[in-house]
Amino acid sequence: MKTVKLDKVIPEKELFFIYKELIESSVWSITGKSTKIEYPSNKNFLSGPQLVVKNSDQIFNYGLYMLGQTFIYRIEHMLKSKNIGIHTKMVRMWFNITYSGKETQHWLHTDDLEKNRQTIIMFMTPIWKNNWNGSFYVDGEKFSFEPGSAIIFDSKEYHTGEPPESETHNWQRLTCNITVE
């Protein structure tokens, strides 16, 4: 699958609501690693705020799982108009917050080397300026952080995120990572 960017997957009003509810939630953990998948690297992800919704064998937050599944169906519908197919069975889902100055939170990696899966990265911060950086890269291609948009790519592709600049005026770089098969 060729990497696809979809704009306005989540409308502005809905995005503000979701962001506020997620940021104020008390269920965040400081794990930095949401699954037991070992990445083919000697580098480890450092701790960072993470809200795990589902891994391959367990749902941790049923309400957010349902929201994530609606995102998948919404994306499937948007891609269908472009004659592009996508899997719709959610394998895992989590939210991440990335702070400025944390270059070590992002390593070049794949999400899955063996299975026919796709990854969806959703930009969940409702206010974002280009000069705050925070872009996302798939196989060297840059995708700027744009509120409410999604990047869909083959989970075998190498990818990484870019930390935001320090002057984000208290907006956290919040992303949602969903893997489907």
N, C-alpha and C positions, 0 to 999 in steps of 0.2 A: 504494500500500500504506500502510495506517495503521501508525504506529510501534508495535511490539510489544516488551514486555519479558518475557523468560523467566527464571524463577528456577531455580537449581540445575541449570544445564546441565552443569556440571562438579561432581561430588561432592567433598566436603571433602578426603578422603584423596588423591584424584587431583590436586586443585588444589595441595595442599602439595607433592606430588612434582614437578609440572610447574613450579611457581614456583621451587623450589630449583634444578632443573636449568637453567632459563633464566637465572636470576640469576647462577649460577656459570659460565655458558658464556663462552668467550673469543671468540665470533664477533660481538659487538656492535660497532656503528660509531657514530660521532658525526656523523650526517649531517642528521637532522631532516627530510629530504625523500627519500622512497623511490622516487619515480617522476619522470618528466619532465613530468607534468601541470602545466600552469600554471593556477593558481587565478585566478579573476576578481577580483583584488585587487592593490593596489599594495604590500601587506604581504607579507613573506616569513616562513616558519617559521624559527625559530632552531634552532640545533643542539641535539640531545638524543640520548640513547642510543636506538638503533633496531636491531632485528634483522630484516632483510629476508629473508623466506622465499621469496616468489614475486612477480614482477611480471608484466605481461601476456605477456612472451615468454621468461621464463627462471625456472627453479627453482634457488634458491641453496642450499637445505637440504632434501633429499628426505625425511628423517625427519620434520621439522616440517611439511612439506607434507602428508604422509600424516596426521599428527595433525590438522592443520587441516581436511582433507577429512572426517575422522571427526566433527569438530565440526559441520560443515555437515550431514552426514546425521543426526546426533543432533538438531539444531535442526529439520530438515525433519520428522522423526518427531514431535517435540513440537508443532510448528505444525499438523501434519495433524490432531491430536486437537482442535484449535480451528477446523478447517475453513479454514485459511490455507495458501496455497501459497508456496513460495519456490524461486528458482532454485538449482541445485546445482553449476554449473560455476564453479570458483574462477578468478578473474581475477588477484587479487593478495592477498597476506597479509604482514603484518609485525607485530612487537611493538614497543611504545613504552614508555619509562619517563618519567614526568613528575615533576619535583622541585618542592618548594615554592618560592614566590617567583619562579616562571617564568611569569607571566601572559602573557608574549609568546610562549610556545610554542603557545598556543591562539588561533586566529583563527576567526571565523565563516566557514565555507566549505561547498562541496558537494564530493562525491567524483566526480561525473560529471553533466554537464548534458545529454548527448545520448543516451546509451544506456539501455536498460531494464535497469538493474542495481539490486541491493540491497546494502546495507552491513550487516555484522554487527560490532558492537563487543562484545568479551567482557572482563569484569572478572576479571583473572587473579591478583590479590593475595588470598591466603587469609585474612588478618586485616585488617579495616578497620572503623574506628569512624566513625559519622555526623559527629562534630565534626571529622574530618580533611578534610572536604569532598571534592573530587575528583569531583564529580557530572558528568554528561554531559547536554547539552541538544540536543534535536532540534526545530527549528522553534519554539523558545521553551519547549518542555515539558521539565521537569527530571526526570532519572532518577538517583537516588542510586546511588553506587558500592556494589554489593553483591557480595561474593565469589562467583565461579562463575556469575554471571548474564550475560545477553546482551541487547543492544538490537538490533533488526532494523528497518531503515527503508529507504525509497527513497533511492538514492544522490543523487538530485536535491535532496533536502531539505537545508536549511542546518543545520549542527550545529557544536558546539564542546565541548571539554572544560574542566573547571575544575581549576586546579592544587590540589594538596593543601596542607593547613596544614603548618607546619614540624614539629610534634610528632607524627610518624607512627611514632616509636619504631623507626626503621630499616626499616620496611616501605616498599618502593617502590610507587608507583602504576603498576602494570603492566597494560597493555591489549593486546588482540589485535585488529587491524583486518583484516577479510576482506571482499573485494568479490566478489559472485557475479553471473553472468548466465545 
